[in-house]
Amino acid sequence: MTPTPAKSPVIALLTDFGMRDWYVGTLKGVLLSAVPGATLVDITHDIPPQDIVAGAFTLAAAVPWFPLGTIFVAVVDPGVGSHRALLAAEADGRFFVGPDNGLLTLAFERVKHLSIVKLTQAQYWMKSVSQTFQGRDIMAPVAGHLARGIALRQLGVPVTRVERLALPAMQRRGRRLEGCIVHIDAFGNLITNLPASVLTPRTVVKLRDRKARVVSSYMEGRPRELVAVAGSLGLVELAIREGSAAWVLEAKREERVECGEA
């Protein structure tokens, strides 16, 4: 059963717009014009420009901590104005609006009930649609209609196949696990796709020729020492106390990380 949106709905925004220009403020203006009592939450607007993978990872990390009925508007859209579709979805009682470019799909990975439509009903958009700012002219108005309680099925046609991200998978090689860096946060911590459950005092985590000592918190590391810690997402993180592991190691996303028993 589709939950009824709250009288003061929560609308969460994630974009690569940054805060220098008018783009984020314009999205909020459209949403507040449609739903004056909405609570607008900025997940982030600092996704690197056009970086769909970073946007998808960040969105998936944030979603579980929001209340049911939240509407997520995610706009990292290098294909704006092209033939790529725009989507609205309901996933276990939370709603999503965004482009069909893989941005939403990590947030859908573990849900039990998922309904997705391709946005086709232009009566729910702005009367005039810019080919360069569809977040303002299509996605934000659609989110406003969802917040006012319109049914998902009224917004477009159901779809079962959407664009998915091709992220590297963790692999087992003998007694060792091989993963990779999937995200680098603002502190320069290297978040991997290795589950934190693999960490024991005897585990050795290795990036290139650098071994990381397993610790329980960032502060247990020695100055400039690379450490491995169980991060808040339940994944192995590589970090340097009071420093940036990304900067010191010149690390990049998708670099290989290995772990095994000493």
Secondary structure by P-SEA (a helix, b strand, c coil): cccccccbbbbbbbcccccccaaaaaaaaaaaaacccbbbbcccccccccaaaaaaaaaaaccccccccbbbbbcccccccccccccccccccbbbbbccccccccccccccbbbbbcccccccccccccccccccccaaaaaaaaaacccccccbbbbccccccccbbbbbcccbbbbcccccccccbbbcccccccccccbbbbcccbbbbbbcccccccccbbbbccccccbbbbbccccccccccccccccbbbbbcc
